[in-house]
Amino acid sequence: MKLETKRLTLRDWTKRDISDLIEGLNNYNVSKWLALVPHPYTKKDAQEWINYCRQNAKSKNRGYYFAIELKSEKKVIGGIDINKINKFHGIGGGGFWVNAKYHRQGYGAEALAAKIDFAFNKLKLRRLESGFFKGNKPSLNLQKKFGYKVEGLRRKGFKCKADGKLKDEYITALLRNDWKKPRLGKLAILYKKDTPR
């Protein structure tokens, strides 16, 4: 599966992405906000993640785990996903991250716009669920930009692999009817058949 925006390609992970994945996630300022990412982040961790994504892509009840590739550099600068999809209820979950070197350049917003468009228009979901650790104000601000609302607080909901600390998670969700489409330029989304790599 591939989604394209003006500056980004959201696509399946491949073995060629290992070094970019390590560079992006082997940074405590990124991993401390993610529940399941250890620090330091090793080649073995990256290989296991890519193998997981490749197996998931073959599953009947698959999620969508996208590498965020910056077209101008042909470099993976983050990841974004739609998981825990329940088509009967019209619900999906998922999160995102961006390499710290590429923060504050609008890439997260561009990738999130593509994910939301794909979830609501292609997958026909009606609700997207997410969250963020207490203190991660940039994640809150980005989600609010699209209409996500905070629905609750899961106290000590996760033990973060990066630092071993118990962390409070704010639960957020976006309903299709609340979706705000920020002006990010023309958003062209291409859907291509999944191909194993």
N, C-alpha and C positions, 0 to 999 in steps of 0.2 A: 504494500500500500504506500502511496506517495501523495503528499499534499504540498502544494507550492504557493508561496506568497511572493511579494516583490523581491525580498532579500533572502528568503529562506526556503529550504526544502525539508519537509518533515518526512522521514522515510524509515524503513526497517534498519535495525542495527546490523552491522557486518563485522567480521573479524578485523577488517582494515581500520575500524574505529577504536581499537584498543588504546592506542597512545593518546588520542584525544579524550577518551573517556577517563583515563587515569589523570591526565592533566586537569580536567574539569572538576573531578571529584576528590582528588588528593589535596584538597584545600579545606582546612578546618572551617573557614568562614562560609563555605558552602555546605559541607557535610553536617555541621552542627544543627542545621535546620531540617535535616532529612532523617527519618526514623531508622531506616534500614541500611544506611551507608556507613561502613566502618571508616575509621581514620587511624593509621594511614590506609589509603586505598591502593591496592596492589594489582599487579597484572593478573594474578589468580582471581581476584574479585571481578575484574573486568571481563575475563573469559567466562566466568560463571554467569554473569549477567547476560552476556551476549548469547550464550547457549540457552539460557532460560527464555529469552525473547524469541529465539529461533524455534524452540519447541512450542512455545505459546502460539506462534503464527500458524502452526499446523493443527492446532486444537479446534474442535468444533465450537467450543464455547470460549473463543479467544478474546483477549483484550487487545488493545492497540498500543504498542510501545514504540514511540518514534524517537529517532535521533534527530536533533535539530542541526541541520547543516547550513552554514553560512555560504551562500553561493559564491560570493566574491573571493573567498579563500579556500573553497572546497574543504572546509574544516568543520567538524562537529563541535558545537559550542554549548550543547545542553541536551536535555531530554524532557519529553512530555508524554503523558499517557492517558488513555481512557481504559479503565479496568472495572472489574466487578459489575459487568454489564448484565442487567436483568431486563430483557426486552418486554416481558409481560408487564412489569411495572413501569418501564420506560426510564430506567435509572442507570447511571454510570458514575464511577468514581474516578480518581486519578489526581496526579500532581504534576509538578514541573520543576526544573532547575536550569540555571544558566551558569556557565563558567564565569568566575568572578572578573576575569579580564574583559568580559563583554557586558558587564552590568551597565545600567543607565544609558543604553543606546536604543531602547525600544524593542529589542529582540524578543524578550519575554512576552510583551504585549502582542507582537505580531504572531508568535507561535500559539499563544492562547486563543487569539481570534480564530486562527485556522482550526484548532482543536474544537472549539465551541461550534463553529459553523459545520464541521464534519459530524459532530455528535448530534446536533439538532436537525440538520438537513439531510444527511446521508443515512445515519443510523436511526433517525426518527425518534430519538430520546426526548423526554420532556423535562428531565431534571438531571443536573450534574452536581455531584457531591465532591467536596474537597475539604481542606483545612489548612492550618498553619500553627506552628509552635508559638506559644506566648512570647512576645518580644520581636517577632518577625514582621515588623511594620511594612517593609516593602512588599511582602507577599499579600498582606491585607489590602494595601492601597491598590495593587494591581488587580486583585480580584474584584474589589468594589468598583473599579473602573468599568467592568463588564456587567455589573449588576448583582454579583454574588452578595449574599447576606449572611451575617453571623447568626447561627441558630442555637449555639450552645457552647459550653466549655466541658471538655472531657478532662477532669482533673487527673494529673499523673497518668495520662492515657498511654504514653509510650516510654520505653526505655531506649534512649538514643544510642545507636551503636557507635557513633563517633566519639562520645564522651562518657557513656555509661550512666548519664543522669536521667532521672525520671522527669518527663516534661509534660506540661499542660498543653492540650491541643484545642484550639478553637475550631469548631465544626462550621463549615460554610457550605452553601448550596446556591445554585443558580437555576431558576425555573425558566423555561423557554419564554414565558410571557414577560419576565423581568430582564431579559437579555438586552443589554445596551451595546450598540455597535459603534465603537469609537472610530473616528476618522483615521484610518491607517493607510490610506491610498487604496488602490484597487486590489481586492483580495481574490486572486484566481486560485481555485482549488481543482487540482487534477486528481482523478481517482484512477489508479492503475492496479491491475491484478497482482496479487501477492506472488512473489517468486522467491524460492529459497536461494540463499547466497552462500 
